[in-house]
Amino acid sequence: MSLPVLQVRKTLNPKCDIPKLRAWLQTKPLESRDTEVHPVGVVKEMSWRETAGERWNGRLPHLELVYEERNGFLLTMAAEIQNPGTLSATFVSSAIRKELEQAGVLGGPAETATQG
């Protein structure tokens, strides 16, 4: 019997403060970094596993942020949580957005969500 998995992917697209985003990402235990250079921008993808289990009801989600560095847009956020218990897509996306807002990275418009 396999454990349930909560997968969340959100399209964000607000402007973000790239220097503050970089500083915030330095507080994360990054596992993967990828960069794609395009004529109109530089897209970066960063992923990590959260280490503060108390924030996540004892779970340690794997998180991913994709942002466009040259023009300063936070493009997407994704999360995957094994055996999520009572955690919901709304809780996960709200917690990440709140952390980004508290770090001064963003504070803009609402985003669209999908849960898998």
Biopython code that builds the backbone (N, CA, C, O; Angstrom):
import numpy as np
from Bio.PDB.StructureBuilder import StructureBuilder

atoms = [
    (1, "MET", "N", (0.843, -1.182, 0.000)),
    (1, "MET", "CA", (0.000, 0.000, 0.000)),
    (1, "MET", "C", (0.888, 1.244, 0.000)),
    (1, "MET", "O", (1.765, 1.386, 0.853)),
    (2, "SER", "N", (0.661, 2.133, -0.947)),
    (2, "SER", "CA", (1.474, 3.347, -1.012)),
    (2, "SER", "C", (0.819, 4.470, -0.214)),
    (2, "SER", "O", (-0.399, 4.508, -0.040)),
    (3, "LEU", "N", (1.663, 5.383, 0.265)),
    (3, "LEU", "CA", (1.179, 6.529, 1.028)),
    (3, "LEU", "C", (0.625, 7.584, 0.084)),
    (3, "LEU", "O", (1.083, 7.700, -1.053)),
    (4, "PRO", "N", (-0.358, 8.354, 0.545)),
    (4, "PRO", "CA", (-0.882, 9.424, -0.305)),
    (4, "PRO", "C", (0.158, 10.523, -0.496)),
    (4, "PRO", "O", (1.049, 10.711, 0.333)),
    (5, "VAL", "N", (0.026, 11.233, -1.590)),
    (5, "VAL", "CA", (0.926, 12.336, -1.919)),
    (5, "VAL", "C", (0.074, 13.539, -2.293)),
    (5, "VAL", "O", (-0.864, 13.422, -3.081)),
    (6, "LEU", "N", (0.403, 14.699, -1.723)),
    (6, "LEU", "CA", (-0.242, 15.946, -2.096)),
    (6, "LEU", "C", (0.708, 16.685, -3.029)),
    (6, "LEU", "O", (1.853, 16.958, -2.669)),
    (7, "GLN", "N", (0.232, 17.005, -4.222)),
    (7, "GLN", "CA", (1.019, 17.778, -5.177)),
    (7, "GLN", "C", (0.281, 19.078, -5.463)),
    (7, "GLN", "O", (-0.908, 19.076, -5.782)),
    (8, "VAL", "N", (1.003, 20.184, -5.345)),
    (8, "VAL", "CA", (0.427, 21.504, -5.580)),
    (8, "VAL", "C", (1.314, 22.221, -6.585)),
    (8, "VAL", "O", (2.537, 22.221, -6.446)),
    (9, "ARG", "N", (0.720, 22.821, -7.578)),
    (9, "ARG", "CA", (1.465, 23.659, -8.530)),
    (9, "ARG", "C", (0.637, 24.916, -8.744)),
    (9, "ARG", "O", (-0.547, 24.841, -9.073)),
    (10, "LYS", "N", (1.265, 26.072, -8.556)),
    (10, "LYS", "CA", (0.564, 27.348, -8.700)),
    (10, "LYS", "C", (1.300, 28.213, -9.699)),
    (10, "LYS", "O", (2.528, 28.287, -9.702)),
    (11, "THR", "N", (0.521, 28.869, -10.550)),
    (11, "THR", "CA", (1.051, 29.895, -11.432)),
    (11, "THR", "C", (0.891, 31.208, -10.689)),
    (11, "THR", "O", (-0.221, 31.582, -10.316)),
    (12, "LEU", "N", (1.996, 31.908, -10.472)),
    (12, "LEU", "CA", (1.975, 33.123, -9.665)),
    (12, "LEU", "C", (2.014, 34.376, -10.539)),
    (12, "LEU", "O", (1.023, 35.101, -10.634)),
    (13, "ASN", "N", (3.153, 34.629, -11.173)),
    (13, "ASN", "CA", (3.393, 35.742, -12.095)),
    (13, "ASN", "C", (3.393, 37.149, -11.507)),
    (13, "ASN", "O", (3.274, 38.095, -12.286)),
    (14, "PRO", "N", (3.518, 37.369, -10.186)),
    (14, "PRO", "CA", (3.653, 38.748, -9.721)),
    (14, "PRO", "C", (5.099, 39.219, -9.870)),
    (14, "PRO", "O", (6.027, 38.414, -9.945)),
    (15, "LYS", "N", (5.267, 40.542, -9.912)),
    (15, "LYS", "CA", (6.614, 41.102, -9.841)),
    (15, "LYS", "C", (7.179, 40.723, -8.484)),
    (15, "LYS", "O", (6.446, 40.618, -7.501)),
    (16, "CYS", "N", (8.489, 40.519, -8.437)),
    (16, "CYS", "CA", (9.127, 40.206, -7.166)),
    (16, "CYS", "C", (10.451, 40.941, -7.056)),
    (16, "CYS", "O", (11.031, 41.370, -8.053)),
    (17, "ASP", "N", (10.911, 41.077, -5.834)),
    (17, "ASP", "CA", (12.175, 41.735, -5.547)),
    (17, "ASP", "C", (13.267, 40.668, -5.630)),
    (17, "ASP", "O", (13.429, 39.868, -4.708)),
    (18, "ILE", "N", (14.009, 40.658, -6.729)),
    (18, "ILE", "CA", (15.001, 39.605, -6.980)),
    (18, "ILE", "C", (16.094, 39.570, -5.908)),
    (18, "ILE", "O", (16.424, 38.478, -5.446)),
    (19, "PRO", "N", (16.679, 40.705, -5.484)),
    (19, "PRO", "CA", (17.691, 40.623, -4.415)),
    (19, "PRO", "C", (17.131, 40.007, -3.122)),
    (19, "PRO", "O", (17.822, 39.243, -2.447)),
    (20, "LYS", "N", (15.880, 40.341, -2.783)),
    (20, "LYS", "CA", (15.273, 39.756, -1.576)),
    (20, "LYS", "C", (14.957, 38.279, -1.799)),
    (20, "LYS", "O", (15.072, 37.480, -0.870)),
    (21, "LEU", "N", (14.563, 37.906, -3.009)),
    (21, "LEU", "CA", (14.323, 36.502, -3.314)),
    (21, "LEU", "C", (15.620, 35.705, -3.185)),
    (21, "LEU", "O", (15.629, 34.625, -2.595)),
    (22, "ARG", "N", (16.711, 36.233, -3.734)),
    (22, "ARG", "CA", (18.008, 35.551, -3.609)),
    (22, "ARG", "C", (18.395, 35.376, -2.142)),
    (22, "ARG", "O", (18.862, 34.311, -1.739)),
    (23, "ALA", "N", (18.197, 36.435, -1.340)),
    (23, "ALA", "CA", (18.530, 36.361, 0.093)),
    (23, "ALA", "C", (17.664, 35.316, 0.783)),
    (23, "ALA", "O", (18.158, 34.558, 1.618)),
    (24, "TRP", "N", (16.384, 35.266, 0.448)),
    (24, "TRP", "CA", (15.484, 34.284, 1.049)),
    (24, "TRP", "C", (15.884, 32.863, 0.654)),
    (24, "TRP", "O", (15.878, 31.956, 1.486)),
    (25, "LEU", "N", (16.231, 32.674, -0.625)),
    (25, "LEU", "CA", (16.641, 31.344, -1.085)),
    (25, "LEU", "C", (17.929, 30.878, -0.403)),
    (25, "LEU", "O", (18.146, 29.676, -0.256)),
    (26, "GLN", "N", (18.784, 31.816, 0.014)),
    (26, "GLN", "CA", (19.996, 31.426, 0.725)),
    (26, "GLN", "C", (19.699, 30.820, 2.088)),
    (26, "GLN", "O", (20.569, 30.182, 2.681)),
    (27, "THR", "N", (18.485, 31.010, 2.592)),
    (27, "THR", "CA", (18.095, 30.409, 3.872)),
    (27, "THR", "C", (17.557, 28.993, 3.693)),
    (27, "THR", "O", (17.245, 28.315, 4.672)),
    (28, "LYS", "N", (17.449, 28.550, 2.451)),
    (28, "LYS", "CA", (16.892, 27.228, 2.141)),
    (28, "LYS", "C", (18.005, 26.251, 1.777)),
    (28, "LYS", "O", (19.008, 26.640, 1.177)),
    (29, "PRO", "N", (17.825, 24.975, 2.142)),
    (29, "PRO", "CA", (18.821, 23.953, 1.780)),
    (29, "PRO", "C", (18.619, 23.491, 0.331)),
    (29, "PRO", "O", (18.086, 22.408, 0.091)),
    (30, "LEU", "N", (19.044, 24.311, -0.624)),
    (30, "LEU", "CA", (18.788, 24.035, -2.044)),
    (30, "LEU", "C", (19.392, 22.703, -2.474)),
    (30, "LEU", "O", (20.556, 22.411, -2.196)),
    (31, "GLU", "N", (18.581, 21.905, -3.155)),
    (31, "GLU", "CA", (19.005, 20.608, -3.680)),
    (31, "GLU", "C", (19.272, 20.671, -5.174)),
    (31, "GLU", "O", (20.100, 19.929, -5.702)),
    (32, "SER", "N", (18.558, 21.567, -5.850)),
    (32, "SER", "CA", (18.649, 21.626, -7.300)),
    (32, "SER", "C", (18.524, 23.073, -7.753)),
    (32, "SER", "O", (17.726, 23.847, -7.223)),
    (33, "ARG", "N", (19.343, 23.419, -8.756)),
    (33, "ARG", "CA", (19.304, 24.751, -9.364)),
    (33, "ARG", "C", (19.424, 24.569, -10.863)),
    (33, "ARG", "O", (20.254, 23.798, -11.347)),
    (34, "ASP", "N", (18.584, 25.289, -11.593)),
    (34, "ASP", "CA", (18.639, 25.202, -13.044)),
    (34, "ASP", "C", (18.425, 26.599, -13.617)),
    (34, "ASP", "O", (17.622, 27.372, -13.096)),
    (35, "THR", "N", (19.140, 26.918, -14.683)),
    (35, "THR", "CA", (19.019, 28.222, -15.331)),
    (35, "THR", "C", (18.851, 28.033, -16.826)),
    (35, "THR", "O", (19.581, 27.262, -17.450)),
    (36, "GLU", "N", (17.888, 28.738, -17.395)),
    (36, "GLU", "CA", (17.682, 28.759, -18.842)),
    (36, "GLU", "C", (17.755, 30.204, -19.301)),
    (36, "GLU", "O", (17.029, 31.058, -18.792)),
    (37, "VAL", "N", (18.623, 30.480, -20.256)),
    (37, "VAL", "CA", (18.762, 31.834, -20.780)),
    (37, "VAL", "C", (17.968, 31.934, -22.073)),
    (37, "VAL", "O", (18.156, 31.147, -23.001)),
    (38, "HIS", "N", (17.077, 32.919, -22.113)),
    (38, "HIS", "CA", (16.241, 33.168, -23.291)),
    (38, "HIS", "C", (16.512, 34.592, -23.769)),
    (38, "HIS", "O", (17.030, 35.404, -23.002)),
    (39, "PRO", "N", (16.177, 34.912, -25.009)),
    (39, "PRO", "CA", (16.401, 36.279, -25.495)),
    (39, "PRO", "C", (15.705, 37.349, -24.655)),
    (39, "PRO", "O", (16.188, 38.478, -24.567)),
    (40, "VAL", "N", (14.583, 37.005, -24.044)),
    (40, "VAL", "CA", (13.834, 38.013, -23.278)),
    (40, "VAL", "C", (13.999, 37.877, -21.771)),
    (40, "VAL", "O", (13.433, 38.678, -21.026)),
    (41, "GLY", "N", (14.751, 36.894, -21.300)),
    (41, "GLY", "CA", (14.912, 36.752, -19.860)),
    (41, "GLY", "C", (15.707, 35.536, -19.452)),
    (41, "GLY", "O", (16.098, 34.710, -20.277)),
    (42, "VAL", "N", (15.937, 35.450, -18.150)),
    (42, "VAL", "CA", (16.680, 34.346, -17.557)),
    (42, "VAL", "C", (15.752, 33.651, -16.555)),
    (42, "VAL", "O", (15.371, 34.240, -15.543)),
    (43, "VAL", "N", (15.392, 32.399, -16.844)),
    (43, "VAL", "CA", (14.483, 31.645, -15.989)),
    (43, "VAL", "C", (15.307, 30.740, -15.077)),
    (43, "VAL", "O", (16.134, 29.955, -15.539)),
    (44, "LYS", "N", (15.062, 30.867, -13.768)),
    (44, "LYS", "CA", (15.767, 30.045, -12.790)),
    (44, "LYS", "C", (14.767, 29.195, -12.025)),
    (44, "LYS", "O", (13.672, 29.638, -11.678)),
    (45, "GLU", "N", (15.181, 27.959, -11.773)),
    (45, "GLU", "CA", (14.358, 27.008, -11.017)),
    (45, "GLU", "C", (15.182, 26.529, -9.829)),
    (45, "GLU", "O", (16.302, 26.046, -9.996)),
    (46, "MET", "N", (14.624, 26.664, -8.629)),
    (46, "MET", "CA", (15.293, 26.239, -7.407)),
    (46, "MET", "C", (14.381, 25.274, -6.665)),
    (46, "MET", "O", (13.172, 25.490, -6.587)),
    (47, "SER", "N", (14.965, 24.205, -6.116)),
    (47, "SER", "CA", (14.150, 23.270, -5.343)),
    (47, "SER", "C", (14.897, 22.860, -4.077)),
    (47, "SER", "O", (16.127, 22.878, -4.025)),
    (48, "TRP", "N", (14.120, 22.490, -3.060)),
    (48, "TRP", "CA", (14.675, 22.096, -1.765)),
    (48, "TRP", "C", (13.627, 21.333, -0.971)),
    (48, "TRP", "O", (12.442, 21.350, -1.306)),
    (49, "ARG", "N", (14.072, 20.672, 0.072)),
    (49, "ARG", "CA", (13.171, 20.012, 1.014)),
    (49, "ARG", "C", (13.174, 20.853, 2.278)),
    (49, "ARG", "O", (14.232, 21.142, 2.837)),
    (50, "GLU", "N", (11.989, 21.244, 2.728)),
    (50, "GLU", "CA", (11.867, 22.029, 3.952)),
    (50, "GLU", "C", (12.407, 21.239, 5.137)),
    (50, "GLU", "O", (12.312, 20.012, 5.170)),
    (51, "THR", "N", (12.967, 21.941, 6.098)),
    (51, "THR", "CA", (13.535, 21.283, 7.285)),
    (51, "THR", "C", (12.783, 21.647, 8.558)),
    (51, "THR", "O", (13.015, 21.033, 9.599)),
    (52, "ALA", "N", (11.894, 22.623, 8.501)),
    (52, "ALA", "CA", (11.127, 23.046, 9.675)),
    (52, "ALA", "C", (9.806, 22.285, 9.711)),
    (52, "ALA", "O", (8.766, 22.818, 9.323)),
    (53, "GLY", "N", (9.847, 21.044, 10.174)),
    (53, "GLY", "CA", (8.665, 20.189, 10.182)),
    (53, "GLY", "C", (7.511, 20.728, 10.995)),
    (53, "GLY", "O", (6.355, 20.447, 10.681)),
    (54, "GLU", "N", (7.798, 21.506, 12.044)),
    (54, "GLU", "CA", (6.717, 22.036, 12.879)),
    (54, "GLU", "C", (5.818, 22.990, 12.085)),
    (54, "GLU", "O", (4.633, 23.117, 12.393)),
    (55, "ARG", "N", (6.364, 23.653, 11.080)),
    (55, "ARG", "CA", (5.555, 24.541, 10.221)),
    (55, "ARG", "C", (4.601, 23.752, 9.341)),
    (55, "ARG", "O", (3.583, 24.275, 8.889)),
    (56, "TRP", "N", (4.933, 22.499, 9.103)),
    (56, "TRP", "CA", (4.205, 21.688, 8.140)),
    (56, "TRP", "C", (3.551, 20.478, 8.798)),
    (56, "TRP", "O", (3.446, 19.424, 8.172)),
    (57, "ASN", "N", (3.116, 20.606, 10.030)),
    (57, "ASN", "CA", (2.465, 19.509, 10.771)),
    (57, "ASN", "C", (3.312, 18.243, 10.774)),
    (57, "ASN", "O", (2.797, 17.135, 10.632)),
    (58, "GLY", "N", (4.619, 18.426, 10.938)),
    (58, "GLY", "CA", (5.529, 17.287, 11.005)),
    (58, "GLY", "C", (5.966, 16.744, 9.661)),
    (58, "GLY", "O", (6.783, 15.825, 9.609)),
    (59, "ARG", "N", (5.441, 17.292, 8.563)),
    (59, "ARG", "CA", (5.816, 16.839, 7.229)),
    (59, "ARG", "C", (6.970, 17.701, 6.718)),
    (59, "ARG", "O", (7.162, 18.824, 7.184)),
    (60, "LEU", "N", (7.725, 17.185, 5.777)),
    (60, "LEU", "CA", (8.829, 17.934, 5.168)),
    (60, "LEU", "C", (8.606, 17.993, 3.657)),
    (60, "LEU", "O", (9.087, 17.126, 2.928)),
    (61, "PRO", "N", (7.885, 19.005, 3.183)),
    (61, "PRO", "CA", (7.564, 19.081, 1.760)),
    (61, "PRO", "C", (8.785, 19.371, 0.908)),
    (61, "PRO", "O", (9.733, 20.022, 1.347)),
    (62, "HIS", "N", (8.741, 18.879, -0.308)),
    (62, "HIS", "CA", (9.735, 19.224, -1.323)),
    (62, "HIS", "C", (9.132, 20.395, -2.092)),
    (62, "HIS", "O", (8.033, 20.281, -2.634)),
    (63, "LEU", "N", (9.852, 21.529, -2.143)),
    (63, "LEU", "CA", (9.332, 22.747, -2.759)),
    (63, "LEU", "C", (10.176, 23.162, -3.956)),
    (63, "LEU", "O", (11.364, 22.849, -4.039)),
    (64, "GLU", "N", (9.542, 23.868, -4.874)),
    (64, "GLU", "CA", (10.216, 24.355, -6.072)),
    (64, "GLU", "C", (9.663, 25.734, -6.420)),
    (64, "GLU", "O", (8.451, 25.946, -6.409)),
    (65, "LEU", "N", (10.561, 26.671, -6.729)),
    (65, "LEU", "CA", (10.173, 27.994, -7.221)),
    (65, "LEU", "C", (10.828, 28.214, -8.576)),
    (65, "LEU", "O", (11.993, 27.872, -8.775)),
    (66, "VAL", "N", (10.076, 28.783, -9.497)),
    (66, "VAL", "CA", (10.609, 29.151, -10.807)),
    (66, "VAL", "C", (10.380, 30.654, -10.952)),
    (66, "VAL", "O", (9.269, 31.149, -10.758)),
    (67, "TYR", "N", (11.451, 31.367, -11.295)),
    (67, "TYR", "CA", (11.330, 32.803, -11.442)),
    (67, "TYR", "C", (12.139, 33.297, -12.628)),
    (67, "TYR", "O", (13.095, 32.662, -13.070)),
    (68, "GLU", "N", (11.718, 34.464, -13.131)),
    (68, "GLU", "CA", (12.411, 35.094, -14.244)),
    (68, "GLU", "C", (13.238, 36.222, -13.642)),
    (68, "GLU", "O", (12.700, 37.208, -13.139)),
    (69, "GLU", "N", (14.548, 36.060, -13.703)),
    (69, "GLU", "CA", (15.449, 36.934, -12.964)),
    (69, "GLU", "C", (15.633, 38.310, -13.595)),
    (69, "GLU", "O", (15.661, 39.308, -12.875)),
    (70, "ARG", "N", (15.757, 38.390, -14.894)),
    (70, "ARG", "CA", (16.063, 39.668, -15.551)),
    (70, "ARG", "C", (14.944, 40.686, -15.353)),
    (70, "ARG", "O", (15.213, 41.856, -15.078)),
    (71, "ASN", "N", (13.689, 40.250, -15.491)),
    (71, "ASN", "CA", (12.544, 41.161, -15.390)),
    (71, "ASN", "C", (11.848, 41.112, -14.035)),
    (71, "ASN", "O", (10.954, 41.918, -13.775)),
    (72, "GLY", "N", (12.241, 40.179, -13.168)),
    (72, "GLY", "CA", (11.737, 40.125, -11.801)),
    (72, "GLY", "C", (10.318, 39.617, -11.643)),
    (72, "GLY", "O", (9.471, 40.299, -11.067)),
    (73, "PHE", "N", (10.051, 38.409, -12.156)),
    (73, "PHE", "CA", (8.730, 37.797, -11.977)),
    (73, "PHE", "C", (8.877, 36.435, -11.324)),
    (73, "PHE", "O", (9.733, 35.641, -11.715)),
    (74, "LEU", "N", (8.047, 36.164, -10.334)),
    (74, "LEU", "CA", (7.965, 34.841, -9.724)),
    (74, "LEU", "C", (6.931, 34.076, -10.536)),
    (74, "LEU", "O", (5.749, 34.417, -10.508)),
    (75, "LEU", "N", (7.360, 33.045, -11.261)),
    (75, "LEU", "CA", (6.493, 32.385, -12.242)),
    (75, "LEU", "C", (5.620, 31.296, -11.636)),
    (75, "LEU", "O", (4.394, 31.365, -11.723)),
    (76, "THR", "N", (6.245, 30.285, -11.018)),
    (76, "THR", "CA", (5.459, 29.183, -10.456)),
    (76, "THR", "C", (6.039, 28.719, -9.130)),
    (76, "THR", "O", (7.208, 28.950, -8.819)),
    (77, "MET", "N", (5.191, 28.063, -8.367)),
    (77, "MET", "CA", (5.559, 27.417, -7.122)),
    (77, "MET", "C", (4.979, 26.005, -7.180)),
    (77, "MET", "O", (3.851, 25.805, -7.631)),
    (78, "ALA", "N", (5.758, 25.035, -6.723)),
    (78, "ALA", "CA", (5.253, 23.663, -6.662)),
    (78, "ALA", "C", (5.659, 23.051, -5.330)),
    (78, "ALA", "O", (6.694, 23.393, -4.759)),
    (79, "ALA", "N", (4.826, 22.145, -4.852)),
    (79, "ALA", "CA", (5.115, 21.440, -3.605)),
    (79, "ALA", "C", (4.656, 20.001, -3.741)),
    (79, "ALA", "O", (3.656, 19.706, -4.396)),
    (80, "GLU", "N", (5.409, 19.110, -3.106)),
    (80, "GLU", "CA", (5.027, 17.707, -3.043)),
    (80, "GLU", "C", (5.245, 17.241, -1.607)),
    (80, "GLU", "O", (6.327, 17.398, -1.042)),
    (81, "ILE", "N", (4.188, 16.663, -1.029)),
    (81, "ILE", "CA", (4.253, 16.230, 0.363)),
    (81, "ILE", "C", (3.782, 14.793, 0.456)),
    (81, "ILE", "O", (2.644, 14.477, 0.108)),
    (82, "GLN", "N", (4.663, 13.927, 0.926)),
    (82, "GLN", "CA", (4.309, 12.524, 1.152)),
    (82, "GLN", "C", (3.434, 12.430, 2.407)),
    (82, "GLN", "O", (3.722, 13.080, 3.412)),
    (83, "ASN", "N", (2.387, 11.640, 2.353)),
    (83, "ASN", "CA", (1.510, 11.417, 3.503)),
    (83, "ASN", "C", (1.133, 12.748, 4.159)),
    (83, "ASN", "O", (1.517, 12.992, 5.302)),
    (84, "PRO", "N", (0.390, 13.613, 3.461)),
    (84, "PRO", "CA", (0.154, 14.972, 3.923)),
    (84, "PRO", "C", (-0.742, 15.121, 5.143)),
    (84, "PRO", "O", (-0.814, 16.203, 5.725)),
    (85, "GLY", "N", (-1.424, 14.056, 5.537)),
    (85, "GLY", "CA", (-2.324, 14.187, 6.684)),
    (85, "GLY", "C", (-3.389, 15.231, 6.391)),
    (85, "GLY", "O", (-4.107, 15.130, 5.396)),
    (86, "THR", "N", (-3.492, 16.240, 7.262)),
    (86, "THR", "CA", (-4.521, 17.275, 7.111)),
    (86, "THR", "C", (-4.064, 18.461, 6.260)),
    (86, "THR", "O", (-4.840, 19.394, 6.055)),
    (87, "LEU", "N", (-2.837, 18.449, 5.764)),
    (87, "LEU", "CA", (-2.362, 19.558, 4.942)),
    (87, "LEU", "C", (-3.137, 19.609, 3.627)),
    (87, "LEU", "O", (-3.397, 18.580, 3.003)),
    (88, "SER", "N", (-3.497, 20.815, 3.223)),
    (88, "SER", "CA", (-4.237, 21.004, 1.971)),
    (88, "SER", "C", (-3.427, 21.869, 1.011)),
    (88, "SER", "O", (-2.451, 22.507, 1.406)),
    (89, "ALA", "N", (-3.840, 21.881, -0.242)),
    (89, "ALA", "CA", (-3.187, 22.725, -1.242)),
    (89, "ALA", "C", (-3.284, 24.190, -0.836)),
    (89, "ALA", "O", (-2.325, 24.942, -1.008)),
    (90, "THR", "N", (-4.413, 24.597, -0.306)),
    (90, "THR", "CA", (-4.599, 25.983, 0.123)),
    (90, "THR", "C", (-3.644, 26.341, 1.247)),
    (90, "THR", "O", (-3.033, 27.409, 1.226)),
    (91, "PHE", "N", (-3.507, 25.452, 2.235)),
    (91, "PHE", "CA", (-2.593, 25.706, 3.354)),
    (91, "PHE", "C", (-1.158, 25.841, 2.861)),
    (91, "PHE", "O", (-0.449, 26.769, 3.250)),
    (92, "VAL", "N", (-0.732, 24.923, 2.009)),
    (92, "VAL", "CA", (0.650, 24.909, 1.521)),
    (92, "VAL", "C", (0.951, 26.176, 0.734)),
    (92, "VAL", "O", (1.958, 26.835, 0.990)),
    (93, "SER", "N", (0.095, 26.528, -0.220)),
    (93, "SER", "CA", (0.364, 27.719, -1.035)),
    (93, "SER", "C", (0.295, 28.988, -0.196)),
    (93, "SER", "O", (1.078, 29.911, -0.418)),
    (94, "SER", "N", (-0.624, 29.052, 0.760)),
    (94, "SER", "CA", (-0.719, 30.228, 1.633)),
    (94, "SER", "C", (0.512, 30.366, 2.519)),
    (94, "SER", "O", (0.995, 31.477, 2.738)),
    (95, "ALA", "N", (1.020, 29.257, 3.026)),
    (95, "ALA", "CA", (2.199, 29.296, 3.893)),
    (95, "ALA", "C", (3.422, 29.792, 3.125)),
    (95, "ALA", "O", (4.200, 30.591, 3.648)),
    (96, "ILE", "N", (3.594, 29.331, 1.907)),
    (96, "ILE", "CA", (4.743, 29.766, 1.104)),
    (96, "ILE", "C", (4.601, 31.243, 0.734)),
    (96, "ILE", "O", (5.558, 32.011, 0.832)),
    (97, "ARG", "N", (3.411, 31.626, 0.315)),
    (97, "ARG", "CA", (3.191, 33.038, -0.048)),
    (97, "ARG", "C", (3.423, 33.950, 1.152)),
    (97, "ARG", "O", (4.029, 35.013, 1.013)),
    (98, "LYS", "N", (2.947, 33.546, 2.327)),
    (98, "LYS", "CA", (3.134, 34.352, 3.536)),
    (98, "LYS", "C", (4.625, 34.517, 3.845)),
    (98, "LYS", "O", (5.071, 35.608, 4.199)),
    (99, "GLU", "N", (5.378, 33.450, 3.712)),
    (99, "GLU", "CA", (6.817, 33.513, 3.963)),
    (99, "GLU", "C", (7.501, 34.449, 2.967)),
    (99, "GLU", "O", (8.386, 35.214, 3.349)),
    (100, "LEU", "N", (7.105, 34.397, 1.702)),
    (100, "LEU", "CA", (7.672, 35.287, 0.693)),
    (100, "LEU", "C", (7.304, 36.750, 0.970)),
    (100, "LEU", "O", (8.128, 37.647, 0.792)),
    (101, "GLU", "N", (6.077, 36.980, 1.402)),
    (101, "GLU", "CA", (5.653, 38.340, 1.732)),
    (101, "GLU", "C", (6.421, 38.867, 2.940)),
    (101, "GLU", "O", (6.858, 40.018, 2.943)),
    (102, "GLN", "N", (6.588, 38.028, 3.969)),
    (102, "GLN", "CA", (7.319, 38.446, 5.165)),
    (102, "GLN", "C", (8.775, 38.759, 4.847)),
    (102, "GLN", "O", (9.384, 39.607, 5.499)),
    (103, "ALA", "N", (9.337, 38.082, 3.853)),
    (103, "ALA", "CA", (10.720, 38.331, 3.448)),
    (103, "ALA", "C", (10.825, 39.541, 2.514)),
    (103, "ALA", "O", (11.926, 39.926, 2.121)),
    (104, "GLY", "N", (9.689, 40.138, 2.159)),
    (104, "GLY", "CA", (9.690, 41.296, 1.273)),
    (104, "GLY", "C", (9.876, 40.955, -0.185)),
    (104, "GLY", "O", (10.153, 41.834, -1.001)),
    (105, "VAL", "N", (9.727, 39.677, -0.525)),
    (105, "VAL", "CA", (9.926, 39.242, -1.907)),
    (105, "VAL", "C", (8.755, 39.669, -2.783)),
    (105, "VAL", "O", (8.962, 40.095, -3.919)),
    (106, "LEU", "N", (7.521, 39.562, -2.271)),
    (106, "LEU", "CA", (6.350, 39.934, -3.044)),
    (106, "LEU", "C", (5.228, 40.346, -2.136)),
    (106, "LEU", "O", (5.315, 40.222, -0.914)),
    (107, "GLY", "N", (4.192, 40.829, -2.732)),
    (107, "GLY", "CA", (3.001, 41.239, -2.006)),
    (107, "GLY", "C", (1.889, 41.554, -2.980)),
    (107, "GLY", "O", (0.980, 42.328, -2.677)),
    (108, "GLY", "N", (1.967, 40.949, -4.152)),
    (108, "GLY", "CA", (1.096, 41.327, -5.261)),
    (108, "GLY", "C", (-0.175, 40.533, -5.414)),
    (108, "GLY", "O", (-0.768, 40.100, -4.426)),
    (109, "PRO", "N", (-0.603, 40.338, -6.666)),
    (109, "PRO", "CA", (-1.914, 39.799, -6.998)),
    (109, "PRO", "C", (-2.076, 38.319, -6.685)),
    (109, "PRO", "O", (-1.107, 37.594, -6.464)),
    (110, "ALA", "N", (-3.319, 37.906, -6.675)),
    (110, "ALA", "CA", (-3.629, 36.498, -6.420)),
    (110, "ALA", "C", (-3.166, 35.638, -7.583)),
    (110, "ALA", "O", (-2.916, 36.137, -8.680)),
    (111, "GLU", "N", (-3.055, 34.352, -7.332)),
    (111, "GLU", "CA", (-2.583, 33.416, -8.343)),
    (111, "GLU", "C", (-3.624, 32.334, -8.588)),
    (111, "GLU", "O", (-4.632, 32.267, -7.886)),
    (112, "THR", "N", (-3.380, 31.485, -9.587)),
    (112, "THR", "CA", (-4.272, 30.379, -9.867)),
    (112, "THR", "C", (-3.641, 29.096, -9.378)),
    (112, "THR", "O", (-2.417, 28.967, -9.402)),
    (113, "ALA", "N", (-4.444, 28.142, -8.934)),
    (113, "ALA", "CA", (-3.908, 26.928, -8.324)),
    (113, "ALA", "C", (-4.464, 25.681, -8.981)),
    (113, "ALA", "O", (-5.582, 25.669, -9.495)),
    (114, "THR", "N", (-3.656, 24.633, -8.953)),
    (114, "THR", "CA", (-4.107, 23.306, -9.331)),
    (114, "THR", "C", (-3.598, 22.339, -8.288)),
    (114, "THR", "O", (-2.499, 22.514, -7.762)),
    (115, "GLN", "N", (-4.380, 21.326, -7.985)),
    (115, "GLN", "CA", (-3.979, 20.319, -7.022)),
    (115, "GLN", "C", (-4.048, 18.979, -7.706)),
    (115, "GLN", "O", (-5.006, 18.671, -8.415)),
    (116, "GLY", "N", (-3.003, 18.173, -7.480)),
    (116, "GLY", "CA", (-2.971, 16.868, -8.118)),
    (116, "GLY", "C", (-2.903, 15.754, -7.141)),
    (116, "GLY", "O", (-2.870, 14.589, -7.535)),
]
sb = StructureBuilder()
sb.init_structure("model")
sb.init_model(0)
sb.init_chain("A")
sb.init_seg("    ")
for serial, (resi, resn, name, xyz) in enumerate(atoms, 1):
    if name == "N":
        sb.init_residue(resn, " ", resi, " ")
    sb.init_atom(name, np.array(xyz, "f"), 0.0, 1.0, " ", f" {name:<3s}", serial, name[0])
structure = sb.get_structure()
